[in-house]
Amino acid sequence: MKQHAYHDVLTGLSNRRFFVESLENRVERCRRYGDNSALVFLDVDKLKAVNDEHGHAAGDALLIRLANILKSHTRATDVVARIGGDEFGLLLDHLDGDEVVAKIDVLNARLGSANLVHAGITLPLSASFGYCFIGPQDTKDGLMSRADAAMYNAKDEFR
């Protein structure tokens, strides 16, 4: 039951419920101990177009590929979750700003080189990333809004 309550069926990643609870815990740790954590949101670029042109099986295959890349390029202590249809979240502990940017660059590069061949068609994989750091005065909702806004700014630059 707990597996179903906290995991996304398609990707095998944690789901939004688990992610939000983990974020609340990170905020509390930041307040109590001064831990530093980054909240990263990413959104798959042009997933709707893939679904419309090639079917939802192709879109699902892209989501699974992305999830596998995220899992294989993050640490066991990081939280990786599918928080919505084509949105994913990461909670990264004990990284400074340069390290978070470097992690995003690695993920972007890996996604860019991980085109998916589905039904004989090569589908590119890319995502837009936004992040913020968790501070002692932050709230879960405020953090999610900041990371979401940063992600959409990046997405606007992509278009």
C-alpha positions in Angstrom: 0.0 0.0 0.0 2.8 2.4 0.9 4.5 1.7 -2.4 1.3 2.8 -4.2 0.8 5.8 -2.0 4.2 7.2 -2.6 5.3 6.1 -6.1 4.4 6.9 -9.6 3.2 3.8 -11.5 4.6 4.8 -14.9 8.2 5.9 -14.0 8.8 4.1 -10.7 9.9 7.4 -9.1 8.5 8.9 -6.0 5.2 10.8 -6.6 4.0 14.3 -5.7 2.8 13.2 -2.2 6.2 11.8 -1.2 7.9 14.8 -2.8 5.9 17.4 -0.9 6.4 15.5 2.4 10.1 15.3 1.7 10.2 19.1 0.9 8.4 19.9 4.2 11.1 17.8 6.0 13.9 19.6 4.2 12.4 23.0 5.2 12.2 21.9 8.8 15.8 20.6 8.8 16.9 23.9 7.3 15.2 25.8 10.1 16.5 23.5 12.8 20.0 22.7 11.7 20.9 25.1 8.9 21.1 22.4 6.3 21.2 23.6 2.8 19.1 22.0 0.1 18.1 22.9 -3.4 14.7 22.4 -4.9 14.8 21.8 -8.7 11.8 21.6 -11.0 12.0 20.3 -14.5 9.5 20.1 -17.3 9.8 17.9 -20.4 10.0 20.1 -23.5 7.4 19.5 -26.2 5.8 16.4 -24.6 2.4 17.4 -25.8 3.7 17.6 -29.4 5.2 14.1 -29.0 1.9 12.8 -27.6 -0.1 14.4 -30.4 2.2 13.4 -33.3 3.3 9.9 -32.1 0.8 8.8 -29.5 0.9 8.6 -25.7 3.0 5.4 -25.8 5.8 7.5 -27.3 5.3 10.2 -24.6 5.3 7.6 -21.9 8.5 6.1 -23.2 10.1 9.6 -23.1 9.0 10.0 -19.5 10.4 6.6 -18.5 13.7 7.4 -20.2 13.9 10.8 -18.4 13.1 9.1 -15.1 15.9 6.6 -15.6 18.4 9.3 -16.4 17.4 11.3 -13.3 17.7 8.1 -11.1 21.1 7.2 -12.5 22.6 10.7 -12.3 21.5 11.6 -8.7 22.7 10.4 -5.3 20.8 7.9 -3.2 20.2 10.7 -0.7 18.5 13.0 -3.3 14.8 12.9 -3.8 13.7 12.4 -7.4 9.9 12.5 -8.1 7.4 12.8 -10.9 5.2 15.6 -9.5 2.8 16.0 -12.4 2.2 14.8 -16.0 5.5 16.1 -17.4 6.9 17.8 -14.3 9.6 16.3 -12.1 11.2 17.5 -8.9 14.5 17.0 -7.3 15.7 17.7 -3.8 19.4 18.0 -3.6 21.2 18.3 -0.3 24.5 19.8 0.6 25.3 21.4 -2.8 26.3 25.1 -3.3 25.0 27.2 -6.2 27.9 26.2 -8.6 27.3 22.5 -7.8 23.6 22.7 -8.4 24.2 24.5 -11.8 26.8 21.8 -12.6 24.3 19.0 -11.7 21.7 20.6 -14.0 24.3 20.9 -16.8 25.1 17.2 -16.5 21.4 16.3 -16.5 20.8 18.5 -19.5 23.7 17.1 -21.4 22.6 13.5 -20.6 19.1 14.2 -21.7 20.3 15.9 -24.9 22.3 12.8 -25.8 19.5 10.3 -24.9 17.2 10.5 -27.9 14.7 7.8 -27.9 13.9 5.6 -30.9 10.2 4.7 -30.7 8.4 2.8 -33.5 11.3 3.6 -35.8 11.2 7.4 -35.1 13.9 9.2 -33.2 12.4 11.5 -30.5 14.6 14.1 -28.9 14.5 14.5 -25.1 15.0 17.8 -23.4 13.7 19.6 -20.3 13.6 23.0 -18.8 15.1 23.4 -15.3 14.4 25.9 -12.6 15.8 25.9 -9.0 15.9 27.7 -5.8 17.6 27.1 -2.4 15.6 26.4 0.8 16.0 29.0 3.4 15.0 29.0 7.1 12.1 31.4 6.4 10.7 29.5 3.4 7.5 27.7 3.2 6.7 24.6 1.0 4.3 26.6 -1.1 6.6 29.6 -1.5 9.5 27.3 -2.5 7.4 25.4 -5.1 6.2 28.7 -6.6 9.8 30.0 -6.8 11.1 26.9 -8.4 8.2 26.7 -10.8 8.7 30.3 -11.9 12.4 29.7 -12.5 11.5 26.6 -14.6 9.0 28.6 -16.7 11.5 31.4 -17.2 13.9 28.7 -18.5 11.2 27.2 -20.7 10.4 30.7 -22.2 14.1 31.0 -23.1 14.0 27.6 -24.8 11.1 28.6 -27.1 
